[in-house]
Amino acid sequence: MSDNTITKEMSIGDVLEKYPSTEKVFLKFFGNGCFTCPGAKTEDIAFGSTMHNVDPDDVIRELNEAANE
């Protein structure tokens, strides 16, 4: 994968800003509330995954696929 690999430690807000195409993945795994939650700007993907009871590796895989489309 390229140097632009998304990791679990990256903030949701940073990923959305840098890779707008990932919005659909966040919507799928975290729901619509992710876009209005103030914490999404600073919370990392691993934390969001824990809060939404999803496997962070699944989220990361799909985020990277969307970012590299």
Secondary structure per residue as TSV (DSSP state, phi and psi in degrees):
chain	resnum	aa	ss	phi	psi
A	1	M	-	360.0	161.9
A	2	S	-	-76.7	178.4
A	3	D	T	-68.0	-11.0
A	4	N	T	-89.5	25.2
A	5	T	-	-65.9	130.6
A	6	I	-	-81.7	136.6
A	7	T	-	-121.2	165.8
A	8	K	T	-63.7	-23.6
A	9	E	T	-82.6	-10.9
A	10	M	S	-76.0	146.7
A	11	S	B	-75.3	148.2
A	12	I	H	-58.2	-45.0
A	13	G	H	-60.8	-42.5
A	14	D	H	-64.1	-41.1
A	15	V	H	-65.9	-44.9
A	16	L	H	-61.8	-37.7
A	17	E	H	-69.4	-43.5
A	18	K	H	-79.3	-32.2
A	19	Y	-	-130.1	78.7
A	20	P	G	-56.1	-25.9
A	21	S	G	-67.3	-10.3
A	22	T	G	-83.2	-6.9
A	23	E	H	-53.3	-42.0
A	24	K	H	-63.5	-31.2
A	25	V	H	-73.4	-43.9
A	26	F	H	-61.6	-39.5
A	27	L	H	-62.0	-43.4
A	28	K	H	-62.1	-47.3
A	29	F	H	-90.2	-34.1
A	30	F	H	-110.9	-13.2
A	31	G	-	85.5	175.8
A	32	N	G	-68.1	-26.4
A	33	G	G	-61.0	-20.4
A	34	C	G	-60.9	-30.4
A	35	F	G	-84.1	-14.4
A	36	T	T	-112.9	-6.1
A	37	C	-	-76.5	123.6
A	38	P	G	-61.8	-29.4
A	39	G	G	-69.8	-20.7
A	40	A	G	-62.5	-23.5
A	41	K	G	-68.2	-31.6
A	42	T	T	-115.8	-21.5
A	43	E	-	-71.7	142.5
A	44	D	B	-86.3	167.8
A	45	I	H	-64.4	-36.1
A	46	A	H	-61.4	-43.5
A	47	F	H	-65.5	-45.6
A	48	G	H	-59.3	-39.3
A	49	S	H	-63.7	-42.7
A	50	T	H	-62.5	-44.3
A	51	M	H	-65.5	-28.8
A	52	H	T	-104.8	8.8
A	53	N	T	54.8	47.4
A	54	V	-	-124.7	156.9
A	55	D	-	-73.7	118.0
A	56	P	H	-60.6	-29.5
A	57	D	H	-66.3	-36.3
A	58	D	H	-65.0	-43.4
A	59	V	H	-62.0	-48.5
A	60	I	H	-61.5	-43.5
A	61	R	H	-58.9	-47.4
A	62	E	H	-71.4	-33.6
A	63	L	H	-63.1	-44.8
A	64	N	H	-66.3	-36.8
A	65	E	H	-62.0	-45.4
A	66	A	H	-66.7	-40.1
A	67	A	H	-66.9	-29.1
A	68	N	T	-98.0	7.7
A	69	E	-	-70.2	360.0
